[in-house]
C-alpha cells in the first residue's frame, strides 16, 4: 500500500520509498525519534511526539516493512542558552544532589524509568534501541573532530562552536531563512561569530568528560547526530519530533551531520503540533503542564488520552480540556466493554471476502495518507456497526485495527471493587447534590478523594474510579 507523508524538509506530501531492503527483499525503514531530556517528569504534550513515533512504526509494520526504531535518552547536554547550565545540572541543584556524574546518572535513571512507565501505559511500543547520550561521548567527539578538520569549528572561552557562516544551506528544514528573537535565544554569547552558531562541545573544568578541547559536555545537537548515525547509518529514512525542534535543534543536526559526512542525513522529517491549554502551548517553563499521572489521579486512564490523540491529525494543534478527554474516555470505555462483552457482534448475513478486504484496505489507505488517524478511528466504528460481517470476520478485522491504532481493545478493564465506605459516601453526596447542597457535595468529594478514589459527575450520574 502506498504511504504518503508530509515531509518538513521538502514542504510537501511525498510518497515514501525505502532506502534499503533486507536479504529477502523485504523493505526496511530506519527511524530516529528525539527522546526526552530526563531531568523531570514529562507532560502529556511531550507524549504526543512519542505517540507520533509509535503510529509511524505501526503503519510501516502493518505494510510489511522491517522496522528499526531508535529513540534517544538525553541525560546530559541540553542547554536553554549558551550561558546556561545544562538541564541535568540544574535538576541536580533543584533536588539537592551533589554535582557529580554519578548523581547525574542516578537522577537520569529515575526519570527514565518514569518515562518508560508512561510509554507502556499509553501502549507505545518500546523502541528497538533506547541509547543514552552519556554513553556515546566518543561518538560525539569523532564528529566534532571531523568538523574541526574541515574548518567548520572555532573555539571560544566556553566551548567549541559550529561556524554556520561557512555553509550555505543552514536552515533548509522548514525554510528558516532568518532567526527571530525566540529562535536566536541560543545566541546570547558575545564571543560567537554569528548568533545562530551553536555549541558542539561545552567546556566545564569541574564536571564532565575529557576531550581534545578540554573537560566538559557534548552539545545537545551533536548527541542526536551521533546516536542516530551509529544505529541507523549516516543516511536513514525518517526523523521525527515536535515542531518546536525545527528551527534550531533539527536544523543544527542537519548542518553538523551532513557537513561531517557529505551525505543526506534524514530523508523524511515528520513533526507533531503542540498540545495546547487554552491559547498557550503546554510547557514546563510556562507552568501549565499536565502529566499522565495527573490524568490518572483525576480518574482517567492513559488509554483515554491515546484515544483523544487518535481523534486529531498529528500535524494540527490539539486543544486539551478535561471535557474533551471525558468524551474520549466515555467512547473508549463503551467500545472496549462492547467488544469484551460481545455486545457489538451480530450474526453477519454475507460472507464475501471483498467486505473484510475493503476494511483492511481502507484502514491502510487512511493511515498511509499522512497518518489520518481520525478517519481510521471513524472507520473502526463503522466496522463495528456493519451487520454484513460475520462475527469471526469482525473479530479478525478488529485485531488488525487494534495492531495499527494501538487501542488494546481486547484486554478487559480490570474490575475494581468499591469499598462499602466509599459507596456510602457516594450516596450521601448524591443526596447532597439533589438537595443542591453544593458545599456538602464538595466536602464529600474531597473526603472520597482522600481515601484513594475519584468521583466524577457525568450525564449518567456519578462515576467512581480508584486513583
C-alpha positions in Angstrom: 0.0 0.0 0.0 1.3 3.5 -0.9 2.4 5.6 2.0 2.4 9.4 1.7 4.0 11.5 4.4 4.3 15.3 4.9 8.0 16.0 4.7 9.0 19.1 6.5 12.2 19.1 4.5 10.5 19.5 1.2 7.4 21.2 2.5 5.1 18.8 0.7 3.5 15.4 0.9 5.7 12.7 -0.6 5.4 9.1 -1.5 7.7 7.1 0.8 10.2 4.7 -0.9 12.5 2.6 1.2 16.2 3.3 1.3 17.1 -0.3 1.9 15.8 -3.9 1.7 16.8 -6.9 3.7 18.4 -10.1 2.4 14.9 -11.4 1.5 13.9 -8.3 -0.4 11.6 -7.1 2.4 11.6 -3.2 2.6 13.4 -1.8 5.6 12.8 1.5 7.3 15.1 3.2 9.9 13.5 5.8 12.2 15.0 8.1 14.8 12.9 10.0 17.3 14.1 12.8 19.6 13.5 11.4 23.1 13.1 13.1 26.4 15.6 15.0 28.5 15.2 13.1 31.7 15.5 15.9 34.2 11.9 15.8 35.3 8.6 14.0 34.6 7.4 14.6 31.0 3.9 16.1 30.4 1.1 14.9 28.1 2.2 17.5 25.4 5.6 15.8 25.3 3.9 12.4 24.9 2.3 13.4 21.6 5.8 13.2 20.0 6.2 9.6 21.2 2.7 8.8 20.2 3.6 10.0 16.7 6.7 7.8 16.6 4.5 4.8 17.7 1.9 5.4 15.0 4.6 5.7 12.3 6.1 2.5 13.4 2.8 0.7 13.5 1.9 1.9 10.0 5.1 0.6 8.4 4.9 -2.8 10.2 1.3 -3.1 9.0 2.6 -2.6 5.5 5.2 -5.4 5.9 8.3 -3.3 6.5 11.2 -4.4 8.6 11.5 -1.5 11.1 14.4 -0.4 13.2 13.3 2.3 15.6 15.7 4.4 17.7 14.8 6.9 20.4 17.4 8.6 22.5 17.5 9.5 26.1 19.1 12.9 26.7 20.7 12.6 30.1 23.3 15.4 29.6 23.9 18.4 27.4 20.6 20.2 26.9 21.1 23.9 27.2 18.4 26.6 27.3 21.0 29.2 26.2 24.8 29.4 25.5 25.5 30.8 29.0 23.2 28.4 31.0 23.9 25.2 32.8 22.6 22.1 31.1 19.2 21.0 32.4 20.6 17.9 34.1 22.9 20.1 36.2 20.0 22.4 37.0 18.0 19.3 38.1 20.8 18.1 40.5 20.7 21.5 42.2 16.9 21.5 42.3 16.8 18.2 44.1 19.8 18.9 46.4 22.1 16.3 44.9 25.8 16.6 44.5 27.3 17.8 41.2 28.8 14.6 40.2 28.4 12.3 37.1 27.3 9.5 39.5 24.4 11.6 40.9 23.5 12.7 37.3 23.2 9.1 36.3 21.0 8.3 39.3 18.7 11.2 38.5 18.5 10.2 34.9 17.7 6.6 35.7 14.9 7.7 38.0 13.2 9.9 35.4 14.0 7.4 32.5 12.1 4.7 34.4 9.1 7.1 34.9 9.2 7.9 31.1 9.2 4.2 30.2 6.2 3.6 32.5 4.4 6.4 30.6 5.2 4.7 27.3 3.9 1.4 28.5 0.7 2.9 29.9 0.0 4.6 26.5 0.6 1.2 24.8 3.5 2.7 22.9 5.8 0.0 21.5 9.3 0.1 23.1 11.9 1.3 20.6 14.4 -1.3 19.4 17.2 1.0 20.7 17.0 3.4 23.6 20.5 4.9 23.7 21.7 7.3 26.4 23.6 10.4 25.4 26.1 9.9 28.3 27.1 6.6 26.8 28.1 8.0 23.4 30.7 10.6 24.2 33.3 9.0 22.0 30.9 9.2 19.0 30.2 12.9 19.7 34.0 13.7 19.8 34.6 11.9 16.5 32.0 14.0 14.7 33.4 17.2 16.2 36.9 16.3 15.1 35.6 15.7 11.5 34.0 19.1 11.5 37.2 20.7 13.0 39.3 19.1 10.3 37.1 20.7 7.6 37.5 24.1 9.2 33.9 24.4 10.3 34.5 25.0 14.0 36.1 27.6 16.2 36.9 27.8 19.9 35.9 30.5 22.4 36.1 30.7 26.2 33.2 28.4 26.9 33.5 25.8 24.1 33.8 24.6 20.5 31.2 26.1 18.1 29.9 25.3 14.6 30.5 28.2 12.2 27.3 28.5 10.3 28.8 31.2 8.1 30.9 28.5 6.4 27.9 26.7 4.9 25.2 28.0 2.5 22.3 25.7 3.3 21.7 26.3 7.0 18.0 26.5 7.9 16.8 24.4 5.0 14.4 22.4 7.2 11.3 24.5 7.4 13.0 27.1 5.2 14.3 29.1 8.1 16.0 32.0 6.3 16.1 34.4 9.3 16.1 33.8 13.0 13.5 35.7 15.1 14.2 36.6 18.8 12.9 33.2 20.1 14.8 31.2 17.6 18.0 33.1 18.4 17.7 32.6 22.2 20.9 30.4 22.0 22.8 33.3 20.6 23.4 35.2 23.8 27.2 34.7 23.8 29.0 37.8 22.6 32.1 35.8 21.6 30.2 33.9 19.0 30.8 34.9 15.4 27.1 34.6 14.5 24.0 34.4 16.7 23.0 31.1 15.2 26.3 29.4 15.7 25.9 26.5 18.1 27.9 24.6 20.7 29.4 21.3 19.7 31.3 20.9 23.0 30.8 22.9 26.2 33.8 23.3 28.5 33.3 22.6 32.2 36.6 22.1 34.2 34.7 20.8 37.2 32.3 18.3 35.7 32.1 16.3 32.5 34.3 14.1 30.2 37.8 14.6 28.9 38.1 15.7 25.2 40.8 17.1 22.9 39.5 20.6 23.7 39.2 20.2 27.5 36.9 18.7 30.0 33.2 19.3 29.5 29.9 18.1 27.9 28.8 17.4 24.3 26.3 19.9 22.8 22.7 18.7 22.7 22.5 18.7 18.9 25.7 16.6 18.4 24.3 13.9 20.7 21.4 13.2 18.4 23.6 13.1 15.3 26.0 10.7 16.9 23.3 8.3 18.2 21.1 8.3 15.1 24.1 7.6 12.8 25.6 5.0 15.0 22.4 2.8 14.9 20.9 3.7 11.6 23.8 4.8 9.4 24.9 8.1 8.0 21.7 8.3 5.9 18.4 7.0 7.2 14.7 7.2 6.4 12.7 9.1 9.0 13.4 11.6 11.8 10.5 12.8 14.0 10.0 15.3 16.8 7.8 18.2 17.9 7.5 21.3 15.7 9.4 23.3 18.3 12.6 21.4 17.3 12.5 22.5 13.7 14.2 26.0 13.8 17.2 25.2 16.0 17.7 21.6 17.1 16.8 19.8 13.9 18.5 22.3 11.6 21.6 22.0 13.7 21.5 18.2 13.5 21.3 18.5 9.7 24.1 21.1 9.4 26.7 19.2 11.5 25.7 15.7 10.2 25.7 16.4 6.5 28.9 18.5 6.6 30.7 15.8 8.6 29.7 13.0 6.2 28.9 14.8 2.9 25.7 12.8 2.8 22.0 13.4 3.2 21.2 12.9 6.9 17.5 12.0 7.2 15.3 11.7 4.1 11.9 12.4 5.7 11.2 14.7 8.7 7.8 14.5 10.5 6.8 16.9 13.2 3.8 16.9 15.5 2.0 20.1 16.5 1.6 21.3 20.1 -0.9 20.2 22.7 -2.4 23.5 23.9 -4.3 24.5 27.1 -6.4 27.5 26.2 -4.4 29.6 23.8 -1.0 28.6 25.1 1.1 25.5 24.3 1.7 23.1 27.2 5.2 23.7 28.7 7.1 23.2 31.9 8.6 26.7 31.6 5.1 28.2 31.5 3.9 26.1 34.5 0.8 24.9 32.7 1.7 21.3 32.1 -0.2 18.1 33.0 1.4 14.7 33.5 -0.1 11.3 32.7 -0.1 10.7 36.4 -2.3 13.8 36.9 -4.9 12.4 34.4 -4.9 9.0 36.2 -5.4 10.7 39.6 -8.4 12.5 38.1 -9.9 9.1 37.3 -8.9 8.8 33.6 -6.7 6.2 32.0 -3.6 6.6 29.8 -5.6 4.9 27.0 -8.3 7.5 27.3 -5.6 10.0 26.3 -4.4 7.8 23.5 -7.9 7.7 22.1 -8.1 11.5 22.3 -4.8 11.8 20.4 -6.1 9.5 17.7 -9.0 11.8 17.1 -6.8 14.6 15.8 -4.3 14.8 13.0 -0.8 14.7 14.4 0.1 17.8 12.4 -2.7 20.0 13.8 -2.7 21.6 17.3 -4.7 19.7 19.9 -6.6 21.8 22.4 -6.7 19.8 25.6 -9.6 20.0 28.0 -11.0 17.7 30.6 -14.3 17.9 28.8 -12.7 16.6 25.6 -10.8 13.9 27.5 -14.0 12.9 29.2 -15.9 12.4 25.9 -13.0 10.3 24.6 -12.9 8.3 27.8 -16.7 7.5 27.6 -16.4 6.5 23.9 -13.4 4.3 24.5 -14.9 2.6 27.5 -18.1 1.8 25.7 -16.1 0.5 22.8 -14.0 -1.9 25.0 -16.9 -3.0 27.1 -18.9 -3.8 23.9 -16.1 -5.9 22.4 -15.2 -7.8 25.6 -18.9 -8.5 26.5 -19.8 -9.5 22.9 -22.4 -6.6 22.7 -21.1 -5.4 19.3 -21.3 -8.7 17.4 -24.4 -9.6 15.5 -24.6 -12.6 13.1 -23.4 -11.5 9.6 -25.6 -12.0 6.6 -22.9 -12.0 3.9 -19.6 -13.9 3.6 -18.0 -12.3 0.5 -14.2 -11.8 1.0 -14.5 -8.4 -0.5 -16.1 -6.9 2.6 -13.3 -7.6 5.1 -10.7 -6.8 2.5 -12.4 -3.5 1.9 -12.0 -2.5 5.6 -8.3 -3.6 5.7 -7.5 -1.7 2.5 -9.4 1.4 3.6 -7.6 1.4 7.0 -4.2 1.3 5.3 -5.3 4.0 2.8 -6.3 6.4 5.6 -3.1 5.7 7.6 -1.0 5.9 4.5 -2.4 9.3 3.8 -0.1 11.1 6.2 -1.4 9.2 9.2 -5.1 10.1 9.0 -6.0 8.7 12.4 -9.4 10.5 12.7 -10.6 8.8 9.6 -9.2 5.4 10.7 -11.0 5.8 14.0 -14.3 6.6 12.3 -13.8 3.6 10.1 -13.4 1.4 13.2 -16.8 2.5 14.4 -18.3 1.8 11.0 -16.8 -1.7 11.1 -18.3 -2.4 14.5 -21.8 -1.5 13.2 -21.5 -3.4 9.9 -24.2 -6.2 10.0 -22.8 -7.7 6.8 -19.8 -9.1 8.6 -19.7 -12.4 10.3 -18.6 -12.4 13.9 -15.3 -14.2 13.1 -14.5 -11.7 10.3 -15.3 -8.7 12.6 -13.0 -10.1 15.4 -10.2 -10.6 12.9 -10.6 -7.1 11.5 -10.8 -5.5 14.9 -7.5 -7.2 15.9 -5.9 -5.7 12.7 -7.2 -2.3 13.5 -6.0 -2.7 17.1 -2.5 -3.5 15.9 -2.3 -0.3 13.9 -4.1 2.1 16.3 -2.8 0.5 19.5 -6.0 0.8 21.4 -5.7 -2.5 23.4 -9.3 -3.3 22.5 -9.4 -7.0 23.6 -7.9 -6.6 27.1 -10.8 -6.3 29.6 -10.7 -3.4 32.0 -9.8 -4.7 35.5 -12.7 -4.7 37.8 -12.2 -2.5 40.9 -14.2 -3.3 44.0 -15.6 -0.1 45.5 -15.4 -0.4 49.4 -18.7 -0.1 51.3 -17.4 3.1 53.0 -16.9 4.7 49.6 -20.3 3.6 48.3 -21.9 5.1 51.4 -20.1 8.4 50.9 -21.1 8.5 47.2 -24.8 8.0 48.1 -24.5 10.8 50.7 -23.0 13.0 48.0 -25.8 12.2 45.6 -28.4 13.2 48.2 -26.5 16.4 48.9 -26.5 17.3 45.2 -30.2 16.5 44.9 -30.7 19.0 47.7 -28.4 21.5 45.9 -26.1 21.5 49.0 -23.0 22.2 46.9 -20.8 22.8 49.9 -21.6 19.4 51.4 -21.2 17.8 48.0 -17.7 19.3 47.6 -16.7 18.2 51.2 -17.8 14.6 50.4 -15.9 14.6 47.1 -12.7 15.7 48.9 -13.2 13.0 51.5 -13.7 10.4 48.9 -10.5 11.7 47.2 -8.5 11.5 50.4 -9.5 7.8 50.6 -7.9 7.0 47.3 -10.9 7.3 45.0 -12.2 9.8 42.4 -15.8 10.7 41.9 -16.9 12.3 38.6 -20.2 13.8 37.7 -21.4 12.6 34.2 -24.7 12.7 32.3 -25.3 9.2 33.5 -24.7 10.1 37.2 -21.7 9.8 39.5 -18.9 7.6 38.4 -16.3 6.3 40.9 -12.7 5.3 40.0 -9.8 4.2 42.1 -6.8 6.6 41.8 
